[in-house]
Amino acid sequence: MDKEKEIVKGLISGNKSSFRFIYDKYSKELYYYALGIVKDKLLSEDIVQETFVHLWNNHQNISLNYPINAYLYKIVKNACLNQYRHQKVVKKYEDSFDKNEAFSEEEKSELLELIDKLKGSIEKLPEKCRKIFVLSCVEGLKYGEVAEDLGISTNTVKTQVRLAYKRIREDLDVNDLEIFSIIILLKTSMF
């Protein structure tokens, strides 16, 4: 068995040294691969970090018959494609809310009520969760930027954003798309 298969075998069994070896060997080239696709340094760092978190969390499911570098590149490529799709959705919704679009008084009233409910729900969040959610989702900072600004890990940001969405969803009895739409209204200050 060659050296790389031995390392992967160690990873599968949960050996942290094997994981570290794979990280040291591939993280830089995966970063540049992601950067070539998404054209954003912080986002590329996030994608690579997520890739290795995924690798560690799924280390027992890795196959010795599939090259580890191909596995990692596939995870990075899929994460980049997911990011691209997410940006398309964001653009679509931002474009659909043209500031010159006329709303009836009743529609304006309903939208303002939704925005007020969202603000109230955000205020109910624990302080740390609220701050992270506002920076990331309302002000539009990337997870890496929020993490850097607050001196926390990117994974903490992601966890807190997920928690915030869950609590807001339960509080307002709406789905994530509805929350996202209300946030866009809030961000664009249409009223």
Beta strands, then each sheet from edge to edge (+ up, - down):
end
